[in-house]
């Protein structure tokens, strides 16, 4: 799956439009495109009265959802970096979430 994109469509700075379409198709096909448009915050550990809620029934599902989101986000970030020319990787690997990387490639090249 990555082979064609990697060899024929690696982002080099001059081909952003085609690269962004291909990345979008690739991520949409793997049901992770939403990570380019959303972020997720770490679940809060305190309630409005500043009491610890980590042992409550509401906290655990939020934590699990956040951990799953982090795994998917890491895969999306690595996919985008893999599909960039070597001289661009250093510039974009500094972004800690996929949406930030996506937004900043658009700002620079879109």
N, C-alpha and C positions, 0 to 999 in steps of 0.2 A: 504494500500500500504506500509506504513512504518512498520507495525507490523512484517512481516517476516524478513525484514532487521534488525530491531531493536533487535529482540530476537535471531536470528540465525547468524547475520553477523555484529554485532557491533564491530567497530575497537577496538582492545585491544592491538595492537602492534605486535602481532604474525600473524595476518591474513590480512595484508595490501593488498596483491594482490587480494584476493577475495572481500574484502571490496571496493577497488577502482573500480572493475568491477561492483559491485552491485550499487554503488553510480552513476557510469557512466550510467548504464542502467536506473536507476530511473530518473536522471536528463534529459537524452536524451528523455525519454518517456514523459517528461513534457516540452520539447522544451526549456530547459535552460542550456543545456550542454556547450554551447559556453561561459558561464560565468566562466568556469574553465580554459579557454584558452585565454581570453581577459580581458582587463580592459578599463575603459572609464574615461576620464579626465573631470573635471568641465569645461563647456563652458567658453571661455574667454569673458570678459565684455568690453574689449577695442580693438580698431582696431590698425592698424600699426602706426597711428598718435596719439595714446593714447586717442582717443575720445571714449566716452561711446557709446556702441552699443546695450544696453539692450532694447531699444525701437524699434529696427529694425526688419524687417520681417525675417531676417536670424537667429537672436538670439533665438527667442521663440521656434522654432522646435528643436533646439539643446538642449535647457534647458529641454523641455518636454522629449526628448529621454534620456537625462541624468537622470532625475527623475525616469523614468520607469526602466532604467537599475539599479538604486539604489534599487528600490523595489524588483526586481528579484534577485539581488545579495544578499540582506538581507535574502530572502527566501532560497537561495542555501546555504548560510553560516549556517543558522539555521538547515537546513536539515542535513548537514554534522555533525554539533555538536550533533544533536539528535541521530545520528547513531554512536556515539563514546562512549566508556566506560567512566563512570563517572570520573575516575581518569585522563583522557586525555583532558577533556573539558577545564580546566583551562589553559592548555598549548597552545591550539589552538584557543581559543576565542579571543586572542589578535590580530589576523590578521583581518584587517578591510575590506578586500574584499575576495571573494571566491577564486579567483585565487591564492592569497598569501597563504591562508589556504591549498589549494590543493597542491601547489608546496612544501610547507613545510612538509606536511604529506608524500609526496613522498621522500623528502630529508631525512627525519628521518627513514622511514620504507621501502621505495621502493628499 
